[in-house]
Amino acid sequence: MPNSTTILITNDDGIFAPGLWRLARELKEIAHVVVVAPDREQSGLGTAVTLRQPLRVQKIRPLIPDVETHSVEGTPTDSVLLALGKLLKNRVDLIVSGINSGPNLGDDVLISGTVGAALMGYRHGFPSLAISIASLDNQYLDNAARLVGLLARMITNHSLPGNIFLNINLPGLPLSEIKGIKITKLASKSHIDTVEEGHDGRKAYYWLTRQKMNKSADKNTDIGAIDRGNISITPLHTELLNQPLPLMTNNLCSRLLEELREI
């Protein structure tokens, strides 16, 4: 990958999230990396944009040397817009959002800040990846970071198309136990949204909750792939924007998994 390649990294878990910096460490080996991310956790905000108040940005000392780092008092989408509109001096070659702690599957993508940030990058004409792990303990960050490194090389050397927008989820498993990489579609009706009512002694209040549906998912969906111990790669622009399928084939997925295990 040429030294002039620039990769923008963001997330919705906040500027000091371990997944973000594991990703930065991996991608710093192959490109110039710039981190622009929210100053705190901003999960569940989807593509929310701050329109009615000023946005403050602070350049901070990176957790990895020589990585330009900006902390944004705003949403993941704000971070991408500020990066592209003001903070970056050079053209971006790739935008990566993550590594998210916990999966972003099925209808979760509609509210995910991780996916929302990648979508904003894609809508501005840049190849974009959202990367998540179906685990909350940060035990398998290396798997996700190395997979993104492989995909980044494929995108920048044009083995994959430049208009790509992928939502990637890894199972919370050791690499030796991952069965394969599957190209998937979004699962539908993956959650049940409920409203609970309470009272604090003065006023009524309501609490919104999401519960995962306990049913066997179609093996061709992202949830089905994760449930069966596979990595799920969902081309979201085919789901959301009715664009042509990217050049992701079963043979390519098999080769990608082989290369991941060789690292």
N, C-alpha and C positions, 0 to 999 in steps of 0.2 A: 504494500500500500504506500503511495507516495507521501513524503513528509508534509506536503502541502494540504493533505486531507484534514478537514476540521469536523469533529463530531460534537454536537451539543447534547448534553445529558441533563435531564430534569427528573422529577418524580412527584408523588403526592404524599410521601411519608416525611418530608422535611429535609432540610439541607444537611443534617448530620446523620441521616439514616445509614446504617451499615451497607445496605444493598446498593445505594447510590455510589458509595466510595469503592466498593468491590468492583463495580462496573467501571468506574473511572480508572482504577488501577489496571484493569485488563485492556481497556481501549487506549490508554496512554502509550502502550507498547507499539501501537500501529498507527496512531494519528495524533494530531493536536486536539486536545480535549478542553472544552469549556463547560463548566457547570453553572447553570442558572436554575435555582430551585426555590420553592417556598421556604420561608424562615421557620415554619412549623408544620405539623401534620395538617394536610388538607384533603383527607380521604372523602370520597363520596360526593365531590363537587362537580364531577363530569366536566363539561366545557364552560363552566361559569367564568365570566369575565367581569372584572371590576370596572364599572363605568361611572359611578357617581362620587368617587373620592380619589384623591391622589394616591399614587403608588410610590412607595419608598424602596430604594434598592441600596444595599450595602455591599461593597467589595470586601470579602473576608479572607483570612488566611486559610488556605486549603489544607485538608487533612493529608493530601499527597502533594509533594513539592511540584512546582511548575504547572499547576492546573489552575487556570484563571477561574475564579469562583465568585459568584454573585448571589446574595441572599435577597429574596423578594418578599416584601410584605403583601402577599397576594396569593392567588390561586396558581395551580400548575399551568393553566392556559395563559394567565397573565405572564408567567415566567417565560413561556415560549414567545409570546408576542413582544415582550420587552427585549429578549435576546435577539430576535430577528430584526426588530425595528430600530434598536438603539445600541445595544451593548456589544454586539459582535462586529468586528472590523472586516473580517473576511467572510466569504461565502461559506455556508454550511453544506457539507456533503451528506450528512446523515443526522437524524434526530432520534435519540433513544430515551424512553421514559421508563424508569424503574431503578433497580430491581425491586418490585413491589413485594412486601411481606404479606402473603395471602393471595389466593387466586383471583383472577378477573375473568369469569366465565359466564356464558349465557347472557341473560339480560342485565347482569352486573355491568357490562361494558357501557350501558347507557348512563350510568351514574359514576363510573370510575374516573377519578382524576388522573390516574396513570394513563388510561386509554384516551381520555379527553385531551391531554397534552400532546400525545402522538397524533391524534386526529388534527389538531390545530397545525402542527408541522406539515402534515400531509396536505391539508387544504391550501397551504402556502407554497406547495410545489416541491417539497422535500421528501425523500424516502424516510419513512418513520417506523419505528418498532416500539411496541409496548411489551414489557417483559415482567412476568410475575411467577412466583413459586407458591404451590399449594401447601405452604408450611409457614408457621409464624415464628420459628425459632432461629432463623438465619443459618441453619446448619448446611444448606445446600446452595449457598450463593455462588460457589465456584462453578457448579454445573451451568447455572444461568449465565454467568459472566463469560465463560468460555464459548458457549453457544452463540452469544451475541457477537463475540469477536470473530467467529467463523462467518456468520451472516454479514457482518460489516465488510469483511474482505470480499465476499461474493457480490455485494452490492456495488462496492467501489471499483471492482475490476469488471463489472458489467456481466457477471454470470447470472445475476438476477436483474430484473428491470428497475429503472430508476424511479418509477412511480409507485413503489411498493408501500403498503401499509399493513403491517402484520401485528396481530395480537398473539403473543407467545406465552404459554403456561407450561411449567414443568411440575411433575409430581414431586412430592416431598420424599424422595427416595435416593439412595446411593446410585451413582451412575451405572454400576454393574447390574442393578435391578430394574433399570428403565428398559422397557421392552422394545420401544421403537419411537419414531417420530411420525406423526400423522397430520395430514392436511385436513382440516375440519371445518365445519360450519358452526354457527352459534346455536347452542341449545335454546329452545323456546320454553317459556313458562318454567324457569328453573327455580323460582322463588315464589313464596306466598307473602304478600304484603298485608299486614294487619295493623289496626289502630286500637290501642288500649287507652282507656279513660281512667283518670284518677282525680283526686281533689286534695289540695294542700291546706284545707281549712278555710280558705278565703275564696279561691277560684278553682274551677275545673281546669284540667290540663289534659293533653293528649300525647301519647308516646307512639311513634311509628316504629315498627319492627319488620325485619325481613327474615323469613325462615326458609331454609333450603328444603325443596320438595324431596321426600324420600321415595324416589322411584328410579328404576333402572333407566339410564339415559341411552339413547341411540348411539351406537359405537362410532357413527360418523360425525357426531357432535363433539365440541370441545370438552364438555363434561364427561361424555362417554369415553373419550380418549384418556383423560386424567384418571377416571375410575378404573381403567384397565391398565394403568401403569405406563402410559405413553406420554410423550411430549406432544402438546397440541399447538399447531401453528394455524391460525385462522386468518385468511386474507380478508380483512374487514372492509376494504373498499368494494369487494363484491357483495358484501352483506348490506352496507349502508348506502353506497353511492352507485350501485349498478354498473360497475366498471368491469372490464375483461379480467379473467383469472390471470394471476401472475404465473411465471414459468416455474412452478413448484411441482415436482413429480415425485412418485414413489422412489424412483432410482436416486433422485437427488437427495431425498430424505434419508435413504439408507446410507449414502455416502457421507452425509452430514453427521449422522450418528457415529459412523466408523471414525471419522476425523475427530469428533469430540472425545471418543474413548482413547484416542492415541495421544492426546495432549498431556 
